[in-house]
Amino acid sequence: MTPLLTAWKMAAALVAIALFQSFDDLARIPLPVLAVIGLVAGVILLAILVSLGYSYLAWRRMEYAITSEAVVLRSGVLFRRERVARLTRIQAVEVGQPILGRIFGFAAVKVESAGGADAVLSLAYLTQDEAQAVRNEVLARAAGVDVDDLDLAAIDAGQDSVADVVRASESADAAASVGGPDAEDGVVNRPGAPGASGAPGAGRDGAVGPDGRPDASTGLDATTPRPLPAGLARRLAPEAPEHQVFQLAPGRLVGSLLLHGATVVLLLWIVGVVGFGVFTGSWEALFGSIFALLGVVGFVWGRFSSEFNTRVAVSPDGLRVRAGLLETKAKTIPPGRVQAVAVHQGPLWRLAGWWRLRVTLANVGIGSDGDALTDALLPVGTREEVAVMLRLVLPDLHAEEYDAVVAGLVGSGDAEGWVPAPRRARWVDPLAWRRNAFRVLGAALALRRGRIWRELTFVPHERTQSLGVSQGPIDRRLRVVTFSAHTSGGISPTLPHVDAAVAAALMADQAERARAARRVAGPEQWMRHAEP
């Protein structure tokens, strides 16, 4: 089924290229219309067959492994490629289902690690149960859970919480642990094949055959292969429980899109073009702007489809975000992976008191599937819901700092300890100079800016990568600078018109805070105790 789910993209590209290159030639061919239509249909059929064949070979050549240190993906038909995502660098794990995948019961697992566009490993496609099993396995190993030494009796007794299983495993006799300490923790096979990770019969030393014995055809150099115990073969890693904290109502999503700037521009554009056509009797302007209108409609529909029924839950393996109308995605963000947080509010959203909260991870730019790697954790929510989300992504944010956060959202001036721009900055920013301010919180550096379009950005101290200031000729005259707190991901925290002396002191103090926060930060494997 995988070629059927993936080949249509390649077929569409081939057809588009073929028709674009030969459109003029087709128009000049001295053949009947039906013959030309048949020729085009033949080209489409040939493209479909070629795409199906190539997609099938690509699926046959795809292999993956989950070891104690990394997730490995091997792929390629003409050129072989092996990509490795280290468990300590994994930023998120996503289980996605396109519309056809939902119909046939298949899902794709995407492992996002720190890096650029090539840092996303995609296992497509697996059955839904296998995808969930792979997701659980990757997150458990990334958390530092020794999956091979889990107490099987605890699992069979129904202790589904990863934390409970780990505690039970720590109290178990070391001699009764499963497998040897030097064995390779790997499984390699095609997605969905019997030896795939999470599938019945998958083992720590590689894939196993129907008789429960190791299968040497995977190519792994297993040290001491052995059959798996029945309990471990049923489930390599238990699924952590979750508690839902937010669900987006469809009515609120529709209302937020109606009050979005793109929708307002679209409506005003249509009214203006129709009015111009009625007044002048010429409709060329309407046809000339059709592509621009389609672009705006596509943006609004994409936002509605991707954020429909957004749900956020907390679990021991991190934040779980589910959303989607036609294509559903379930992403898990492990603890400590959020690099920056941005809260936005447009002028029309202010009427309803709505905000949008985004987070960014340490994967810069655009993913391999074209998706931006900056996630809307809260597509549209109230101020209280923003506070709840901030406590989830910034667990060290103290309750007594909530008033300062509110002042960052809606306040101005120096209330609640915010440090605003100097008064002389009003000459270059008369509207927002009192809004532009910063505040040092216990967990993060907060930057506030904008009066019409409000924005509040948080950079956790331990995630600060570098600091910088810039100054143009007018800023130099006014003795102000633009302060930047650089971090990984798609959010760029900047604050304009900061007093030059204040910015210099902030850079020195924030650099020291970042060093101190990194020294006491928890381990990358969040369920493994840090070394003393």
N, C-alpha and C positions, 0 to 999 in steps of 0.2 A: 504493500500500500504506500510505502514511502515515496517511490517515484511518482505516483499519482498525485501526492500532496505537494511535491516540490517541482515537478517538471513544467508546470504551466507557466512559471515565471520565465524560464529559459525559452520556452516555446513562444511566448508573447514577444520577448526581445528579438528572437530570430525573425519572426513574421514582420515586426515593425521595421527592422533593418532592411529586410528583403524588399518590402513594399516601398519604403522610402527611396531606396537606391534605384528601383526599376519602375517607379510610377509613370514617368514620362514615356518610357519604352512600351509599357503596357497600353498606354493610350494610343500609340501609333501602330500597334500590331494590327494587320488587316485580317482580323478574325471576328466572327460573330460575338455578340455580347455574352451569350451562354458559354462559348468556348473560353473567353477571358475569365468569366466567373469560375469555370472549372479549373483553369490554370491556377488561379489564386487559391482555390480550395485545395488543390494538390500541393501547393507550397505550404499551406497551413498544416495539412496532414503530414507532410514530410518533416516539418519542424517539430510536430508533436512526437513522431516516432523517434527522431534523433534525440529529443530531450528525454523521452522515456528511457531509451537505451543508455544514454550517458548517466542519467540519475540512478538507474539500477546498478550500473558498474560502480558509481560513486558510493552507493549504499553498501555494496558488497565489499568495498575496500576500506570502509570506515570501521575503526576499532577504537576502543577506549579502555582505560584502566583507572582504578581508584586505589592508590597505594597509601601507605602511612604518611607520605609527605606531599603528594601532589595528585592532581587529576591530569591524565595524559590522553590526548586525542591524536590518532593517526588517520590520515585521510589522503585522498588524491588518486587520480586514475593514471594520468600521464606522468605527473610529478608527485612523488610521495612527500608528505609533510607530517612532521610530528611537533605538536605543541604541548607545552607543560604549564599548568597553572598550580603554583605551590599553594598548599592549604593555608599557610599563614598570610598569603596575599589575596585570598578570596574576599571579594567585596559583597557579593550577593549571589544567590542561586534562584533561578526563575524556572517555573514550569508553565509553559505556554501552550495553548490549544487554539489553532485557527479554526474557522468554521467547519471545514471538512474534517479536521482532526477531532472535533467534538462529535461529529456524526459517526465517525468510524472508531472512536475510542482511543485515539493516539495523542501523544503529547511530546513536546520538545523540551529538553532540559538545557538551560543556558547557565554556564558558570562564568561569572564576571570576576576577573582579577584585576589587580592594580596595573595600569598601563593604558595604552591607546586603543584604537579601534580593533586591533588584532588580539586584544586581551580577552575576548569573549569566546568561550568554547561552547559550541552548540551540538548537542546530541539529538539528532532528529532522524527518525522518530522512534519512540518507544511506546509500549502500551501505557495506559494511564497508571496502572498499579506499579509497573516497572519504573516509570518516571518518578513517582513518589518515593519508591524505595531508593533510587539513586540519589534523589535530593536528600533524604534522611541520612544516607551513608556519608555523603560529602559534608553535610553540616555537622554530623557527629564527629567525624575525623577532624574537621576544621576547628571544632571546639576543644579538641584535645582529648576526646573520649577514646580510650583504647577499645575499639569495637571488638577486636579479637579476644579480649579478656573479659567481656561482659559476662555477668552471672546469668546463665541460661535459666536457672530456676527463678530468678527475679523477673526475667522477661515473661516466662510462662505463667507466673503468678499474676500478671497483669499490671506490673509497675511500668507504665508506658512513659513516664517522665524520664527524660534523659538524666536529670539530676538524681532521681531515685535510683536509677540503674547504676549510675556511677558510684553512688554511696554504697549500694549493695555489693558492687564489684570490688570496692576497696576493702570491704570486710571479708571477702571470700578468701579461701586458701589459695595461695599462689600456685601450689602444685596442681590444683584442679583447673587452672586456666586453660583455655582452648589454644592449641597450637604451640609451636616452639617460639622462643623470643627472637630467633634469627631469621624467621621465615619472611618472605617477601609478601607484602599485603597488596596483591594485585589481581585484577580480573580484566581480561581483554577479550573482546568479541564484538560482533556486530550488534548495534542497538536492537534490542528485541529478541536476540538469539538466546538459546537456553543457558548459555554461560555468562550472559550479561549480568553486571552488578545489580543486585536486588532481585534478580529472577531466581526461581527455584533451582537450586543446584549450583549457584555461584559460590566460589570458594576463595579463601585468602591466598592460596598459592596459584590461582589461575582458574580457568573455566573447568568444569567437570562434566563428564559424560552422563548419559541416562542412568548408568549403573552406580552413580555417586562417586566414581573414581576420577582423578584428575585427567584432563584432556590435554595432551601435549601439543595439540595443533595450534594453540594460541601463540606459541613462539616465546613465552616467558620462560626464563631460566629459573624455575622454582627449585628451592633447595631440598626440602623434604616434603613432597606432596603427600597428602593424606585425605581420606574422605572426611566430609564435614559432619558434625553432629546434626541430628535432625532438627533440634531447636534453632541452631544458628542458620541452617539452610532455609528455614522458613522466613527468617527476617534478620538481616545482618545488623541493622540498627533500628532501634525503636523510634517511633514518631513522638516528638515532644508535644505535650498538651498545649493548648492556647486559650487565651481569653480575649474576646472581641471587645474593642474599646471605641470603635467608630464605624458607622455605616452611612454612606452618602445617600440621601433620599433623591429619587429621580426628579421630583419637582424642584428641589433646590438647584440641581445641576442645570435644568432647563432655564430656570430664572437667572442663574449666573451667566449663562450664555447669551440670554436676551439683553443683559446689562453689560455685556462685554464690548469693548471698543470696536472690535472687528465687526460685530453684528450691527452696531449703530452706524458704522461707516457704510456697511452693505445696504442698510435700509435708506440712508440718506442718498447714497449713490443711485439706487433704483428710483427713488422719488425724483431726484434731480434729472436723471436721464429721461424718465417718462414725461415729466413736465416739459422738458425741452422738446421732446418729440411731439407732444400735443400742441405746444405753442408754435413750433416752426413747421410741423408737418413732415419733418425729416427724421427717420429712425436709424440713420447710419451710426449715430453715436452709441445706440443700444447694441448693435451688432459688433461694433468695434471694441466694446468693453466686455464682451461676453466671457473672454478668458480670465480677465481680472475678477469678474463676479464668480466664476467657477472656482478660482483659487480661494476666495474668501469663504464660499460655501464648503469647499473641501476642508478648510481649516476648522470651521465650526463643527462640521460633522465628525472630523477626526477627534476633536476634543471630546465631543459627546460620546462617541463610540468607545474610546480608550478609557475614559474615566467613569463610565456608567457603572453603578453599583459598587463603588469603591468601598472596600472594607479593610480596616486595620486591626490587627490582633497582636498581642504580645505572647511570647513563648520563651522557654529557656534558650532556644537557638536564635533568637533575635526578633525583629519586627517582621510580621507577615502582612503583605499588602496584596490584595486581590482586586481585580477590576476587569472590565471589558464587557461589551455587548455582543459583538460577533466573534471576536477573538479574545479569549480570556487569558489573563496572565496572573500567576501567583508568585510573587517575589518575596524572598526572605533575606533581610539585611541583618547580618550578624552584629552583635554589640561592638561598639567602638569603631565602626567603619564609616560613620558619617563624618565628612570632612568640613562641611559648612551647611548652614541653614539660612534660608531667605524667606521672609514673610512679606507679601505684597498686597496692596489694596488700590484699586483704581477709583476714579472719582465717582462712578456710578455705583460701584459696590458699597461705597460709604453709606448710601441710602438704606441698605439692608444690613449693614454691619458685618459684611463678609470679608474674609481674608483667604489668601492662597499661600500655602506653606510648601516649599520645595527643599529637598536635601540633595546633596551631591556626594558621590563616592570617589574613590581614587582611581577612576577610569575616565580619562580625558576624552572629550570629543564625542564622536558618533560611533555606535556599535556596528557590528558586522551586518546587522539587518536594517541599518538606517535609522534606528531609534536613538534619540538623544539620551545620553546617560545621566541626565539630571531628572530626578523623579519628583512628581507632585505627591507628596505623602498625604497632604490635605488639599484636594482640588478646590474646595470652597467650604469654609467653616466659620463659625462664630469666634469671638475673642476667647471665650472659655474653652472651646475646642482647640484653639491654637495653644493655649496654656498647657493643655493635656499632652499635646503632641511634643511640645518643647521639653516637657519632663521626660518623655520617652527617649528622645534623641539626645538630650543633654541631661543624663541622670544626676549629675552633680549640681544642677541648678537648684538653689535653695528656695524654700517656700517664701522666705522673707524678701526675696528679690522679685517677687511677682509684681509689686507696685512699680519697680523700675522697668520691668518688661512692658507694663501697660503704658508707662510714660514714653517708652520707645515706640510703641504702636501709634498712639494718638496724641502724645504730648509735644511740647516744644520748650525751648529755653533750657534752664539748668535745673529743672525739677527732678527730684529723686536721684541726684548725683550725676546727671548727664553733663558733659562738657561741650557746650555749643561752639559754633564758629564765632570769631570776634566780630564786634559791631561793624568794623570797617569792611567786612565781607559783603555788606548789603549793597555796595556799589556794583558788584558783579553778580549778585544773586539776591535781588530784593525780596523775592517771595519765600525762599526756603532757607535763608541763612540761619534763622533761629531753629529750624528743624534739623539742620545738619549738626550732628553731635555724636560723641562716643561715650561709652560707659564700660568700665571694666567690672565684669561679674566674676563670681567665684569659679565658674566653669568655662567661661568664654569671654572673648572680646566682642562687644555689641556695637554695631555701627548703624546710625539712624540718618536717613536722608529723604528728601522729597516732601513737598506739601500737597501737590495735586495728585501725584502718584506716590503713595507712601511706600517706603521700603525699610525693613529692619533686617539686618544680617548678623548672624552669629558665627564666630570662628572659634571652635574649641582651642584652648591654649596649647594642648599637646599636638594639635593638627596644624599649627602655624608652620609653614614651610620657609617663608622669608618675609621681610618687611621692606617697604620702600616709600619714598616720597618723590614727587615731581613738582616742578614749578615753572610756569611760563613767565613771560615778561610782565604781564599785568599782575599776576600773583606775587612776583618778586617786588613789585612796587608796593603792594599792599601787605607784604610780609606774611603771606599765607602759602600753604602747600596743599597738594592732594596726597592724602595718606592711603597706602594700600597694604593689606594683609593678605599675602599670597597663600593659597592653599590648593590642593589637588582638586580636579573636577571642573564643572562648568559654571560655578558661581565665582564672580570676581568681586570680593569685598573691597570697596573703595569709599573714601570720604573726602569730599572737596572742601577747600577753604578752611583748613585747620591752621591755627596759629603756628608759625614756624617753630618757635621755641617749645610750645606744647607738643608738637609732633615729634621733635627730637627727643624729648623726655619720654614720650609714649613708646617710641621705637626701642629705646634702651630698656625700659621696664618690661615691655611685652616680650622682648627677646629673652630676658631672664625668666619671666613667667613660663614661656614655652619650654625652656630647658628644664625648669623645675617640674613642670607637669609631665614631661616625657620620662623623667627619672622615676616618678611614682605611678605612672600609668600601668594598668593591668596588662597581663600577657596577651599576645595576639590570639592564642588559644584560650578563650575566656573561661573555659571550665577546667583548666589546668592551673593549679596554684603557681604563682610566680616564685622563682627561686629566691631564697633569702639573700 
